[in-house]
Amino acid sequence: MFTAERIGDPRDYIKGETGDWEIIIGLEVHAQVASNSKLFSGSSTEYGSEPNSQVSLVDAGMLPVVNEFCVEQAVKTGLGLNAGGNR
């Protein structure tokens, strides 16, 4: 994970017995993309299938192939939320 050096404003600090504290809150958000196949293979993601029946050679350890639809949806979501990465 990339973390940029951050210099906080001392006016925002909370005084404590052992020193000043700055409150930083981070969020990690997970979402499910409406795709008919997995992110790194063309295998199906049909709900209710038999265990291990939706596995391909790619899933089993071969070179992954990214699902372009999932990438497009992730970019559209980021743009729609006006999201930014670590700066």
C-alpha positions in Angstrom: 0.0 0.0 0.0 1.3 3.4 -0.9 1.3 5.9 2.0 2.3 9.5 1.4 4.0 11.5 4.1 1.5 13.7 5.8 2.2 16.7 7.9 -0.8 17.5 10.1 -1.9 20.9 11.3 -1.0 21.2 15.0 -4.2 23.1 15.6 -6.1 19.9 14.9 -4.2 17.8 17.5 -5.8 16.6 20.7 -3.7 17.1 23.8 -2.8 13.9 25.7 -0.8 13.0 28.8 2.0 11.5 26.7 1.9 13.9 23.8 -0.4 15.3 21.1 -2.6 13.0 19.1 -4.1 13.5 15.6 -7.2 11.5 14.7 -7.0 9.8 11.3 -9.9 7.7 10.0 -9.5 5.4 7.0 -12.1 3.4 5.1 -11.7 0.2 3.1 -14.7 -0.6 0.9 -15.5 -3.8 -0.9 -18.0 -4.2 -3.7 -19.2 -6.9 -6.0 -19.2 -6.2 -9.7 -22.1 -7.6 -11.7 -20.1 -9.8 -14.0 -20.8 -13.2 -15.4 -17.2 -14.3 -15.0 -14.4 -14.1 -12.4 -12.0 -11.1 -12.3 -8.9 -13.0 -13.5 -10.4 -15.8 -15.6 -13.3 -16.5 -17.9 -14.8 -19.0 -15.5 -18.5 -18.7 -14.6 -19.6 -17.2 -11.3 -23.1 -18.7 -11.4 -24.6 -18.9 -7.9 -25.5 -22.4 -6.6 -23.2 -24.4 -8.7 -21.5 -27.5 -7.4 -18.3 -26.9 -5.4 -15.1 -26.7 -7.6 -17.2 -26.9 -10.8 -16.3 -23.3 -11.9 -12.5 -23.7 -11.9 -10.3 -23.4 -15.0 -6.6 -23.8 -15.5 -6.3 -20.0 -15.0 -7.9 -20.3 -11.6 -5.7 -23.3 -10.7 -2.5 -21.3 -11.1 -1.8 -20.5 -14.7 -1.2 -16.9 -15.9 -4.3 -14.7 -15.1 -6.2 -12.8 -17.7 -8.0 -9.7 -16.4 -11.7 -9.4 -17.0 -12.0 -6.1 -18.9 -15.6 -5.6 -18.0 -14.7 -5.6 -14.3 -12.0 -3.0 -14.9 -14.4 -0.8 -16.8 -17.0 -1.1 -14.0 -14.4 -0.2 -11.4 -13.2 2.9 -13.3 -16.8 4.0 -13.9 -17.5 3.6 -10.2 -14.5 5.6 -9.2 -15.4 8.4 -11.6 -19.0 8.4 -10.5 -17.9 8.7 -6.8 -15.3 11.4 -7.7 -12.9 9.1 -5.9 -9.2 9.7 -5.6 -6.3 7.5 -4.6 -3.6 8.1 -2.1 -1.8 11.4 -3.0 
